[in-house]
């Protein structure tokens, strides 16, 4: 399943690139399930991000590796791929793009995921959509000009 969410922001793409750090990652974590950040290396190729999802009665580990990153005159992007995933995911690829857009930029989350079966993949779609729409006002606030 593929999902793409765009969030226009006021800051230029290189400033937004610099703001993609541990503090932002923590702010982007939704209220449920609570997330404990175990490891955050950054957004360069070879970096690792590991977290623990707390579903009250059980916890799940999620570890992703940054497999690619690039900066050019039009955009910055990095790709994280799941290497240890919670039980409800079989595959995870997330391309984070920060695209130059006049004086500002567009943050585009391009997600491709797969559950352990087609039914769960389909049923996860609203939850995935909600998780990424949750980010839009945070991006807007963090990357405003004021």
Steps between C-alpha positions, in 0.01 A plus 500: 500500500624847416424825676618855421443803724621852414551779753594846370719700740645852498871428545735418212585134445855520637377655827235229526769238432695629801184479712452128434663398826434303817287777655271511195476121493378504862242772424364302207421195713121467535332463840412134436677279514752676724847481347829464683797603288779247550745615231512792257814535291363750247390497137815402312561173322593234754332678795260301715180600679353266758193543712263311725123522454304457823158342442431488879486118526800439275786684333636477147842600370540686171843557350565667166822556309560805284587338168537810287528878531562775247506875482491691171387843382132404509456273800634298787378148564576196705350153503447284804428129468371285782743231615317402821128563473201465732281194446249690284759591234690277262656779291567873556664759274466872569648760270519841672522773237554870562438671169589860414182702442572869439606656832361202692494126450275198493556209736380189321469170683492211255422178684480148369400233749367149511335308780537124548192452278290703256215554744724649769680711239165647401379542859819687598441770238280733714741472795801576277318793344413637845858461627635709214223762496587549868837636382366775274428766769826413677699553180315826438575631851863384518587626153318835505702817437423654840 
